[in-house]
Amino acid sequence: GLLKSIASADMDFNQLEAFLTAQTKKQGGITSEQAAVISKFWKSHKIKIRESLMKQSRWDNGLRGLSWRVDGKSQSRHSTQIHSPVAIIELEFGKNGQV
């Protein structure tokens, strides 16, 4: 749970130290030895963890297609908006190299 909090906040080392210090002072929190291990782990693996989270958070990694057009509104709640231009954009995402 602590690592998830640290990773989701993308803590720098100063933030990490402050966060872990607060966790050691909290009742039922972690020991200073555990804080040292977590700190060492985060410093060693921060880049790998961040890259992994980025990969998991993306839907796909490439723009496969883009189309757009400008239409005129033919219906609206307000008559002043009828015939006003509206841009419609369609983006198609997909994995690179995949048909």
C-alpha positions in Angstrom: 0.0 0.0 0.0 2.8 2.4 0.8 4.6 1.7 -2.5 1.4 2.3 -4.4 0.9 5.6 -2.7 4.6 6.6 -3.4 4.3 5.5 -7.0 1.0 7.2 -7.7 2.3 10.5 -6.3 5.6 10.0 -8.3 7.4 11.2 -5.2 10.8 12.8 -5.5 13.4 11.8 -2.8 12.5 14.8 -0.5 8.8 13.9 -0.6 9.6 10.3 0.0 11.6 11.0 3.1 8.9 13.2 4.5 6.2 10.6 3.7 8.2 7.8 5.3 9.0 9.9 8.4 5.3 10.6 8.8 4.6 6.8 8.5 7.1 5.9 11.2 5.5 8.4 13.6 2.0 7.2 12.9 0.5 4.7 15.4 0.6 1.3 13.8 2.9 2.7 11.1 6.2 1.3 9.9 9.5 1.0 11.7 12.5 3.1 10.7 14.2 0.0 9.4 11.2 -0.7 7.1 11.3 3.0 6.0 15.0 2.6 5.1 14.3 -0.5 3.0 11.4 1.2 1.2 13.5 4.2 0.6 16.3 2.2 -0.8 14.0 0.1 -3.0 12.3 3.3 -4.4 15.6 4.9 -5.2 16.8 1.8 -7.0 13.6 1.1 -8.9 11.7 4.4 -9.4 12.3 4.6 -13.1 11.2 0.9 -13.7 8.1 1.3 -11.6 7.1 4.6 -13.3 7.6 3.0 -16.8 5.5 0.0 -15.8 2.7 2.2 -14.5 2.8 4.3 -17.7 2.5 1.2 -19.8 -0.5 0.0 -17.8 -2.2 3.3 -17.9 -2.2 3.8 -21.7 -4.9 2.3 -23.8 -2.8 2.0 -26.9 0.5 3.5 -28.0 -0.1 5.0 -31.4 -2.4 7.1 -33.5 -3.5 5.0 -36.5 -5.9 7.4 -38.1 -7.4 10.9 -37.9 -10.4 12.2 -39.7 -12.3 15.4 -39.3 -15.1 17.4 -40.9 -17.1 20.6 -40.2 -20.9 20.3 -40.1 -23.7 22.8 -39.6 -26.0 22.2 -36.7 -29.5 21.4 -37.9 -31.1 20.9 -34.5 -30.6 22.7 -31.2 -32.4 23.7 -28.0 -31.7 27.3 -28.9 -32.6 28.5 -32.3 -29.6 30.8 -32.4 -27.3 27.8 -32.5 -28.9 26.3 -35.7 -26.6 26.4 -38.7 -23.6 27.2 -36.5 -20.4 25.3 -37.6 -19.4 22.2 -35.5 -16.1 20.4 -35.9 -16.2 16.6 -35.6 -12.9 14.9 -35.0 -12.4 11.1 -35.0 -9.1 9.6 -33.6 -8.2 6.0 -34.1 -5.7 4.5 -31.7 -3.8 1.2 -32.0 -0.6 -0.5 -31.2 2.3 0.4 -33.4 2.9 -2.1 -36.2 -0.5 -3.7 -35.7 -3.1 -3.8 -38.5 
